[in-house]
Amino acid sequence: MTSKFPAARAVLLALAAAIVALVIAALLVVSLRSAPQPYEESTPEGVVQRYLIAFEAENTQTMQDYTMDGQSRSLCDPEPYNTQPLDVQLLRSTVGTNSATIHVRFDTRDSQFLPLPDLSTYDDVFELRKINGTWLIERMPWQVGLCTEKEMGY
């Protein structure tokens, strides 16, 4: 009598090795992907990129510098908050002589836990105006926004 257990054990070991190899390959791909390209600071895309970097660093002063009427604005939610790392993709931009619209996609970090990952992403826009040769954000998505006292209801 011959036993089928050694053959089954070999198949299971091969399957386990293949799974480990796939996990290692996935980790390598994720860790080696390139950082987003930096845009020129003088472009609308560059202004949005630097604004988002300042938001993630909780640097309100820099955020105010990139917005119209920035000094009259403060964080929309005055309560202390714990920012999550942002995952924002620039989808497209429409740049005119004195105005620009930057379409972005926000990806919440919950996407890896949701069965339907499309529910964790949403698109929004930044609107910019060129004032005295400088691009400034006129309207930004509420998730990363600065608000005036009037907008906050004061």
TAWOPE-V382975 format. One record per backbone hydrogen bond with DSSP energy under -0.5 kcal/mol. NH is the residue of the N-H (numbers start at 1). CO is the residue of the C=O. E is the energy in kcal/mol with one decimal. If there is no record, write none. Layout:
nh=NH co=CO e=E
nh=NH co=CO e=E
//
This chain:
nh=8 co=4 e=-2.1
nh=9 co=5 e=-2.7
nh=10 co=6 e=-1.9
nh=11 co=7 e=-1.9
nh=12 co=8 e=-2.5
nh=13 co=9 e=-2.3
nh=14 co=10 e=-2.2
nh=15 co=11 e=-2.4
nh=16 co=12 e=-2.5
nh=17 co=13 e=-2.3
nh=18 co=14 e=-2.1
nh=19 co=15 e=-2.1
nh=20 co=16 e=-2.3
nh=21 co=17 e=-2.3
nh=22 co=18 e=-2.2
nh=23 co=19 e=-2.3
nh=24 co=20 e=-2.4
nh=25 co=21 e=-2.3
nh=26 co=22 e=-2.4
nh=27 co=23 e=-2.3
nh=28 co=24 e=-2.2
nh=29 co=25 e=-2.3
nh=30 co=26 e=-2.2
nh=31 co=27 e=-2.4
nh=32 co=28 e=-1.8
nh=33 co=29 e=-0.6
nh=33 co=30 e=-0.7
nh=43 co=40 e=-1.8
nh=46 co=40 e=-0.5
nh=47 co=43 e=-2.2
nh=48 co=44 e=-2.3
nh=49 co=45 e=-2.5
nh=50 co=46 e=-2.5
nh=51 co=47 e=-2.3
nh=52 co=48 e=-2.4
nh=53 co=49 e=-1.9
nh=54 co=50 e=-2.3
nh=55 co=51 e=-2.4
nh=56 co=52 e=-2.4
nh=57 co=53 e=-1.7
nh=58 co=55 e=-1.3
nh=59 co=54 e=-2.8
nh=60 co=58 e=-1.1
nh=63 co=59 e=-2.0
nh=64 co=60 e=-2.6
nh=65 co=61 e=-1.7
nh=66 co=62 e=-1.0
nh=66 co=63 e=-0.8
nh=67 co=64 e=-1.4
nh=68 co=137 e=-2.6
nh=70 co=67 e=-1.2
nh=72 co=69 e=-1.2
nh=73 co=70 e=-1.8
nh=74 co=147 e=-2.4
nh=76 co=145 e=-1.2
nh=78 co=76 e=-0.7
nh=83 co=81 e=-0.8
nh=89 co=105 e=-2.3
nh=91 co=89 e=-0.7
nh=91 co=103 e=-2.7
nh=92 co=103 e=-1.2
nh=94 co=101 e=-2.7
nh=95 co=93 e=-0.5
nh=96 co=94 e=-0.5
nh=96 co=99 e=-3.5
nh=100 co=128 e=-2.0
nh=101 co=94 e=-2.5
nh=102 co=126 e=-2.7
nh=103 co=92 e=-2.9
nh=103 co=101 e=-0.6
nh=104 co=124 e=-2.9
nh=105 co=89 e=-2.2
nh=106 co=122 e=-3.0
nh=107 co=87 e=-2.1
nh=108 co=106 e=-0.5
nh=108 co=120 e=-2.8
nh=111 co=108 e=-1.5
nh=112 co=109 e=-0.6
nh=113 co=110 e=-2.1
nh=114 co=110 e=-1.1
nh=117 co=115 e=-0.6
nh=119 co=116 e=-1.9
nh=120 co=117 e=-1.7
nh=121 co=118 e=-0.9
nh=122 co=106 e=-2.1
nh=124 co=104 e=-2.3
nh=126 co=102 e=-2.4
nh=127 co=139 e=-2.7
nh=128 co=100 e=-2.8
nh=129 co=136 e=-2.5
nh=130 co=98 e=-2.3
nh=131 co=129 e=-0.7
nh=131 co=134 e=-2.9
nh=132 co=130 e=-0.5
nh=134 co=131 e=-1.8
nh=136 co=129 e=-2.6
nh=137 co=66 e=-3.1
nh=138 co=127 e=-3.2
nh=139 co=127 e=-1.9
nh=144 co=141 e=-1.6
nh=145 co=142 e=-1.2
nh=147 co=74 e=-3.0
nh=152 co=148 e=-1.7
nh=153 co=149 e=-0.5
nh=153 co=150 e=-1.1
nh=154 co=149 e=-2.9
//
